[in-house]
């Protein structure tokens, strides 16, 4: 590959050996073509990460509610208050 800046021949290198110019540019021409299945798998991973974040928040809220119930029940038991179930 010839460097566009200093015109040095660099073979298959991605950085010019003379001036250090990056010869490889990430453009749509350099990207490997992906099939529909590969794009669908990537989309599923992205959506799955979002769903996992939401599920984690919901799980934390549920755990906090359950723990607060047990803390209140323990406080009522230790102070002699009546615990009303159901």
C-alpha angles and dihedrals in degrees: 000000000000118000110240091210104050101009093235117154109239104175109214096339119127094209123054112250091212107043104010094240114158106244097188118075122189101234133143089263092061096046118099114244112254127209123236090255093055091050090048091052091051091048090050091052091051093048091044091056090053093048090048091054091051092046090051091054091048090049092052091051092050092049091049091051093049093046092048090052091053093045091051091047091051092049092050091048094049094047094048096250120145117260110217114204121189 
